[in-house]
Amino acid sequence: METVTLSPKFQIVIPKAIREQLALRPSQKFSVVRDGSRIQLVPLEPARKLKGFLQGIDTTVAREADRL
């Protein structure tokens, strides 16, 4: 586990090992999600990069009779 410090300007530095593992880039945008007392940074991906990520997913879903 890595430890970081919040600067007086409320900034943190993501440790190099984690940046490399996740292939983070300078100026990359993140969603900030509060989860109780935790903060999660979720990298935003361009919609173009998501193309085809559901390829091969099973689309047969049991549905109730009153649903289309």
DSSP file (Angstrom, degrees, kcal/mol; ACC not computed):
  #  RESIDUE AA STRUCTURE BP1 BP2  ACC     N-H-->O    O-->H-N    N-H-->O    O-->H-N    TCO  KAPPA ALPHA  PHI   PSI    X-CA   Y-CA   Z-CA
    1    1 A M              0   0    0      0, 0.0     2,-0.3     0, 0.0     0, 0.0   0.000 360.0 360.0 360.0 135.8    0.0    0.0    0.0
    2    2 A E        -     0   0    0     13,-0.0     2,-0.4     0, 0.0     0, 0.0  -0.657 360.0-146.0 -95.2 153.1    1.3    3.4   -0.9
    3    3 A T        -     0   0    0     -2,-0.3     2,-0.3     2,-0.0     0, 0.0  -0.971  16.2-176.3-120.0 135.6    0.9    6.5    1.2
    4    4 A V        -     0   0    0     -2,-0.4     2,-0.4    11,-0.0    10,-0.1  -0.858  17.2-133.5-125.8 163.5    0.4   10.0   -0.1
    5    5 A T        -     0   0    0     -2,-0.3     2,-0.5     8,-0.1     8,-0.3  -0.954  16.5-126.6-120.5 137.0    0.1   13.5    1.5
    6    6 A L        -     0   0    0     -2,-0.4     6,-0.2     6,-0.1     4,-0.0  -0.711  31.3-137.7 -80.6 123.7   -2.5   16.1    0.8
    7    7 A S    >   -     0   0    0      4,-2.8     3,-2.3    -2,-0.5    -1,-0.0  -0.238  27.3 -99.8 -77.0 168.4   -0.7   19.4    0.0
    8    8 A P  T 3  S+     0   0    0      0, 0.0    -1,-0.1     0, 0.0    -2,-0.0   0.732 128.1  55.4 -59.6 -20.9   -1.7   22.8    1.3
    9    9 A K  T 3  S-     0   0    0      2,-0.1    -2,-0.1     0, 0.0    -3,-0.0   0.213 122.9-109.1 -94.4  14.3   -3.3   23.3   -2.2
   10   10 A F  S <  S+     0   0    0     -3,-2.3     2,-0.3     1,-0.2    -4,-0.1   0.852  74.5 137.7  61.3  39.0   -5.3   20.1   -1.7
   11   11 A Q        -     0   0    0     -6,-0.0    -4,-2.8     2,-0.0     2,-0.3  -0.843  34.4-166.1-111.9 150.6   -3.3   18.2   -4.3
   12   12 A I        -     0   0    0     -2,-0.3     2,-0.5    -6,-0.2    -6,-0.1  -0.927  16.5-133.0-128.4 158.7   -1.9   14.6   -4.1
   13   13 A V        -     0   0    0     -2,-0.3    -8,-0.1    -8,-0.3     3,-0.0  -0.959  18.8-134.2-111.6 125.6    0.7   12.9   -6.3
   14   14 A I        -     0   0    0     -2,-0.5     5,-0.1     1,-0.1   -10,-0.0  -0.673  37.4-105.4 -76.6 124.7   -0.2    9.4   -7.5
   15   15 A P     >  -     0   0    0      0, 0.0     4,-2.4     0, 0.0     3,-0.5  -0.137  23.8-119.2 -54.8 145.8    2.8    7.2   -6.9
   16   16 A K  H  > S+     0   0    0      1,-0.2     4,-2.7     2,-0.2     5,-0.2   0.868 110.9  56.2 -55.1 -43.9    4.8    6.3  -10.0
   17   17 A A  H  > S+     0   0    0      1,-0.2     4,-2.2     2,-0.2    -1,-0.2   0.899 111.2  44.0 -58.9 -41.2    4.3    2.5   -9.7
   18   18 A I  H  > S+     0   0    0     -3,-0.5     4,-2.3     2,-0.2    -1,-0.2   0.901 111.3  53.5 -71.2 -41.8    0.5    3.0   -9.7
   19   19 A R  H  <>S+     0   0    0     -4,-2.4     5,-2.3     1,-0.2     4,-0.5   0.913 113.0  44.6 -57.4 -42.8    0.7    5.5  -12.6
   20   20 A E  H ><5S+     0   0    0     -4,-2.7     3,-0.7     3,-0.2    -2,-0.2   0.915 111.2  51.9 -69.6 -43.2    2.6    3.0  -14.6
   21   21 A Q  H 3<5S+     0   0    0     -4,-2.2    -1,-0.2     1,-0.2    -2,-0.2   0.877 118.5  37.5 -60.4 -38.2    0.5    0.0  -13.8
   22   22 A L  T 3<5S-     0   0    0     -4,-2.3    -1,-0.2    -5,-0.1    -2,-0.2   0.421 105.8-127.3 -95.1   0.5   -2.7    1.9  -14.8
   23   23 A A  T < 5 -     0   0    0     -3,-0.7    -3,-0.2    -4,-0.5     2,-0.1   0.899  41.4-178.2  53.6  45.7   -1.0    3.7  -17.8
   24   24 A L      < -     0   0    0     -5,-2.3    -1,-0.2    -6,-0.2    -2,-0.0  -0.453  10.5-150.9 -75.3 148.9   -2.2    7.1  -16.5
   25   25 A R    >   -     0   0    0     -2,-0.1     3,-1.7     1,-0.0    -1,-0.0  -0.857  25.1 -92.3-120.1 153.6   -1.4   10.1  -18.6
   26   26 A P  T 3  S+     0   0    0      0, 0.0     3,-0.1     0, 0.0    -1,-0.0  -0.369 112.8  17.6 -59.6 143.9   -0.7   13.8  -17.7
   27   27 A S  T 3  S+     0   0    0      1,-0.2     2,-0.1    -2,-0.0     0, 0.0   0.509  88.3 151.9  69.4   7.7   -3.9   15.9  -18.0
   28   28 A Q    <   -     0   0    0     -3,-1.7     2,-0.3     1,-0.1    -1,-0.2  -0.426  41.5-127.8 -66.4 143.7   -6.1   12.8  -17.8
   29   29 A K        -     0   0    0     15,-0.3    15,-2.5    -3,-0.1     2,-0.3  -0.675  24.4-168.4 -97.7 150.4   -9.5   13.4  -16.3
   30   30 A F  E     -A   43   0A   0     -2,-0.3     2,-0.4    13,-0.3    11,-0.0  -0.965  22.4-127.7-134.1 148.0  -11.1   11.5  -13.4
   31   31 A S  E     -A   42   0A   0     11,-3.0    11,-2.9    -2,-0.3     2,-0.6  -0.809  26.3-142.3 -86.9 139.6  -14.4   11.2  -11.8
   32   32 A V  E     -A   41   0A   0     -2,-0.4     2,-0.5     9,-0.2     9,-0.2  -0.931  20.6-172.8-107.5 120.5  -14.2   11.7   -8.0
   33   33 A V  E     -A   40   0A   0      7,-2.8     7,-2.9    -2,-0.6     2,-0.5  -0.950  16.4-145.4-120.0 126.4  -16.5    9.4   -6.1
   34   34 A R  E     -A   39   0A   0     -2,-0.5     2,-0.4     5,-0.2     5,-0.2  -0.794  16.2-178.2 -89.2 128.5  -17.1    9.5   -2.4
   35   35 A D  E >   -A   38   0A   0      3,-2.6     3,-1.9    -2,-0.5     2,-0.5  -0.803  61.9 -67.5-127.7  86.6  -17.7    6.1   -0.9
   36   36 A G  T 3  S-     0   0    0     -2,-0.4    -1,-0.0     1,-0.3     0, 0.0  -0.556 118.8 -13.5  65.8-118.4  -18.4    6.6    2.8
   37   37 A S  T 3  S+     0   0    0     -2,-0.5     2,-0.3    -3,-0.1    -1,-0.3   0.293 124.8  88.0 -97.4   9.3  -15.1    7.8    4.2
   38   38 A R  E <   -A   35   0A   0     -3,-1.9    -3,-2.6     2,-0.0     2,-0.4  -0.729  63.8-145.8-106.9 157.2  -13.1    6.8    1.1
   39   39 A I  E     -A   34   0A   0     -2,-0.3     2,-0.4    -5,-0.2    -5,-0.2  -0.988  13.4-163.4-119.8 130.0  -12.4    8.7   -2.1
   40   40 A Q  E     -A   33   0A   0     -7,-2.9    -7,-2.8    -2,-0.4     2,-0.6  -0.946   8.0-153.5-114.9 134.7  -12.2    6.9   -5.4
   41   41 A L  E     -A   32   0A   0     -2,-0.4    -9,-0.2    -9,-0.2    -2,-0.0  -0.937  13.3-168.9-104.4 119.3  -10.6    8.3   -8.6
   42   42 A V  E     -A   31   0A   0    -11,-2.9   -11,-3.0    -2,-0.6     2,-0.1  -0.932  21.6-126.8-113.0 114.4  -12.1    6.7  -11.7
   43   43 A P  E     -A   30   0A   0      0, 0.0     2,-0.4     0, 0.0   -13,-0.3  -0.346  20.9-131.7 -61.0 133.5  -10.3    7.5  -14.9
   44   44 A L        -     0   0    0    -15,-2.5   -15,-0.3    -2,-0.1     0, 0.0  -0.723  21.6-159.2 -85.3 134.4  -12.6    8.9  -17.6
   45   45 A E        -     0   0    0     -2,-0.4     5,-0.1   -17,-0.1     2,-0.0  -0.909  24.0-107.0-113.8 141.1  -12.3    7.1  -20.9
   46   46 A P    >>  -     0   0    0      0, 0.0     3,-1.3     0, 0.0     4,-0.7  -0.384  29.5-120.0 -63.2 145.2  -13.3    8.6  -24.3
   47   47 A A  G >4 S+     0   0    0      1,-0.3     3,-1.0     2,-0.2     4,-0.5   0.833 112.1  63.8 -56.6 -33.6  -16.5    7.0  -25.7
   48   48 A R  G >4 S+     0   0    0      1,-0.3     3,-1.0     2,-0.2    -1,-0.3   0.847  97.3  56.0 -60.3 -34.4  -14.5    5.9  -28.8
   49   49 A K  G <4 S+     0   0    0     -3,-1.3    -1,-0.3     1,-0.2    -2,-0.2   0.749 100.3  59.9 -70.9 -22.6  -12.3    3.7  -26.6
   50   50 A L  G X< S+     0   0    0     -3,-1.0     3,-2.2    -4,-0.7     4,-0.3   0.572  74.5 125.7 -81.7  -9.3  -15.3    1.9  -25.3
   51   51 A K  T <  S+     0   0    0     -3,-1.0    -3,-0.0    -4,-0.5    -4,-0.0  -0.280  81.5   4.6 -56.3 125.2  -16.4    0.7  -28.7
   52   52 A G  T >  S+     0   0    0      1,-0.1     3,-1.7     2,-0.0    -1,-0.3   0.468  85.7 126.4  84.4   2.3  -16.8   -3.1  -28.8
   53   53 A F  T <  S+     0   0    0     -3,-2.2    -2,-0.1     1,-0.3    -1,-0.1   0.707  76.7  49.3 -70.8 -15.0  -16.2   -3.7  -25.1
   54   54 A L  T >  S+     0   0    0     -4,-0.3     3,-2.2     3,-0.1    -1,-0.3   0.315  79.9 137.0 -99.6   7.7  -19.4   -5.6  -24.8
   55   55 A Q  T <  S+     0   0    0     -3,-1.7    -4,-0.0     1,-0.3     0, 0.0  -0.311  72.5  16.9 -58.1 130.3  -18.7   -7.8  -27.8
   56   56 A G  T 3  S+     0   0    0      1,-0.3    -1,-0.3    -2,-0.0     2,-0.1   0.442  87.5 147.5  88.3   0.1  -19.6  -11.4  -27.2
   57   57 A I    <   -     0   0    0     -3,-2.2     2,-0.6     1,-0.1    -1,-0.3  -0.439  56.8-110.5 -70.9 143.7  -21.8  -10.6  -24.2
   58   58 A D        -     0   0    0      1,-0.1    -1,-0.1    -2,-0.1     0, 0.0  -0.643  33.9-177.1 -75.8 115.8  -24.8  -13.0  -23.7
   59   59 A T        +     0   0    0     -2,-0.6     2,-0.9     2,-0.0    -1,-0.1   0.352  46.2 111.9 -98.7   5.3  -27.9  -10.9  -24.4
   60   60 A T        +     0   0    0      2,-0.0     2,-0.4     0, 0.0    -2,-0.1  -0.713  44.7 173.5 -82.1 112.7  -30.5  -13.6  -23.6
   61   61 A V        -     0   0    0     -2,-0.9     2,-0.4     0, 0.0    -2,-0.0  -0.976  35.2-122.2-123.8 129.9  -32.2  -12.3  -20.5
   62   62 A A        -     0   0    0     -2,-0.4     2,-0.3     1,-0.0    -2,-0.0  -0.578  39.7-169.4 -68.9 125.7  -35.2  -13.9  -18.9
   63   63 A R        -     0   0    0     -2,-0.4     2,-0.1     4,-0.1    -1,-0.0  -0.862  25.1-105.4-120.4 153.6  -37.9  -11.2  -18.8
   64   64 A E    >   -     0   0    0     -2,-0.3     3,-1.9     1,-0.1    -1,-0.0  -0.428  36.6-112.8 -71.3 152.9  -41.2  -10.9  -17.2
   65   65 A A  T 3  S+     0   0    0      1,-0.3    -1,-0.1    -2,-0.1    -2,-0.0   0.781 114.9  55.7 -60.5 -29.7  -44.2  -11.3  -19.5
   66   66 A D  T 3  S+     0   0    0      2,-0.0     2,-0.3     0, 0.0    -1,-0.3   0.379  94.9  85.0 -86.7   6.3  -45.3   -7.7  -19.1
   67   67 A R    <         0   0    0     -3,-1.9    -4,-0.1     1,-0.1     0, 0.0  -0.821 360.0 360.0-106.6 146.5  -41.9   -6.4  -20.2
   68   68 A L              0   0    0     -2,-0.3    -1,-0.1     0, 0.0    -3,-0.1   0.451 360.0 360.0 -82.8 360.0  -40.9   -5.8  -23.8
